[in-house]
Amino acid sequence: MTRLSVNVNKIATLRNARGGSVPNVAKAAARIQQLGAQGITVHPRPDERHITYADVRELREVVTTEFNVEGYPSASFLELVLEARPEQVTLVPDPPGALTSDHGWDVAQHRELLKESIHALQSAGIRVSLFTGTEEADIEAAAAIGTDRIELYTEPYAREYALGRPEAAVPFARAATFAHACGLGVNAGHDLDANNLRHFAANVPYLQEVSIGHALISEALYAGLEQTVKTYLDCLDIPSP
C-alpha cells in the first residue's frame, strides 16, 4: 500500500503572511492525521519563509504517524533533524534561495556530501531518502552511497499528464523498478494532485509513499480538509478512518 504524507508548508505560509499562530500548523497536522493521512512532511528552508525550525520541534511532539523532514543537508539543517529525530529525512538539492524543488540530485557530483549526511542520519536511527529524477545513473549512485530510499521528482509526469499523456508514468515505472532492483525503497512527490495521483500510483510499482502539499492544501480551501484528505486516500485505495 502506498502511504499518504501531507506536506503542511502551505499552512505555515498562510500563518506567516499575517504573523501570529493562525492557522496553527501543529493543530492542522494533528487533524490531518486524524483524517487518515499516514504521515506529515515539512520542508524548513534557511529563511524560514514557511515552516520554521521551531515548527519542526513542535511538530515532533504531535506527529504520531511518520514525520518526514525535507531539506538541503547544511550544517544547521542536519543539527535540527538530529535533534528532532523524525522517522525520515529527505535530502533535496535546493540552493538557499530556491522557490521550490525543481530537480533531483546529481548524486555523483555531490557524492561525498550526501554520503556523509546519510551516515550521520542513519547513525541516529533516521531513514534517509534522496530526491532524484528518473535517471538510472543517479539511482544507482544513490544505492552505492547507502541511502534507504529515493523520492522521485514527479513534476515532469504531472506536466505531461495534464496535456493528456498518460504514458508520462512510464519513465517513473521504469525508475521505480530499477530502484527496487538496487535495494532501494521508492517515494514520490511534487505536483501530484487529485487529478493525476490515481493513475500514477496504479502504474508505478513499489511505490511506498507520496508526499503532497500544495495541491492538497489548496483544494482544501474549496472542499474542506476532511473531504480533501479523503479524496487523496481514495486515489491510493486507502480506506478512510
C-alpha positions, 0 to 999 in steps of 0.5 A, a space after each residue: 500500500 502506498 502511504 499518504 504524507 501531507 506536506 503542511 508548508 502551505 499552512 505555515 505560509 498562510 500563518 506567516 503572511 499575517 504573523 501570529 499562530 493562525 492557522 496553527 500548523 501543529 493543530 492542522 497536522 494533528 487533524 490531518 492525521 486524524 483524517 487518515 493521512 499516514 504521515 506529515 512532511 515539512 520542508 524548513 528552508 534557511 529563511 524560514 519563509 514557511 515552516 520554521 525550525 521551531 515548527 519542526 520541534 513542535 511538530 515532533 511532539 504531535 506527529 504520531 504517524 511518520 514525520 518526514 523532514 525535507 531539506 538541503 543537508 547544511 550544517 544547521 539543517 542536519 543539527 535540527 533533524 538530529 535533534 528532532 529525530 523524525 522517522 525520515 529525512 529527505 535530502 533535496 538539492 535546493 540552493 538557499 534561495 530556491 522557490 521550490 524543488 525543481 530537480 533531483 540530485 546529481 548524486 555523483 557530483 555531490 557524492 561525498 556530501 550526501 554520503 556523509 549526511 546519510 551516515 550521520 542520519 542513519 547513525 541516529 536511527 533516521 531513514 534517509 531518502 534522496 530526491 532524484 529524477 528518473 535517471 538510472 545513473 543517479 539511482 544507482 549512485 544513490 544505492 552505492 552511497 547507502 541511502 534507504 530510499 529515493 523520492 522521485 521528482 514527479 513534476 515532469 509526469 504531472 506536466 505531461 499528464 495534464 496535456 493528456 499523456 498518460 504514458 508520462 508514468 512510464 519513465 517513473 515505472 521504469 525508475 521505480 523498478 530499477 530502484 527496487 532492483 538496487 535495494 532501494 525503497 521508492 517515494 514520490 512527490 511534487 505536483 501530484 494532485 487529485 487529478 493525476 495521483 490515481 493513475 500514477 500510483 496504479 502504474 508505478 510499482 513499489 511505490 511506498 509513499 507520496 508526499 503532497 502539499 500544495 495541491 492538497 492544501 489548496 483544494 482544501 480551501 474549496 472542499 474542506 480538509 476532511 473531504 480533501 484528505 479523503 479524496 487523496 486516500 481514495 486515489 491510493 485505495 486507502 480506506 478512510 478512518 
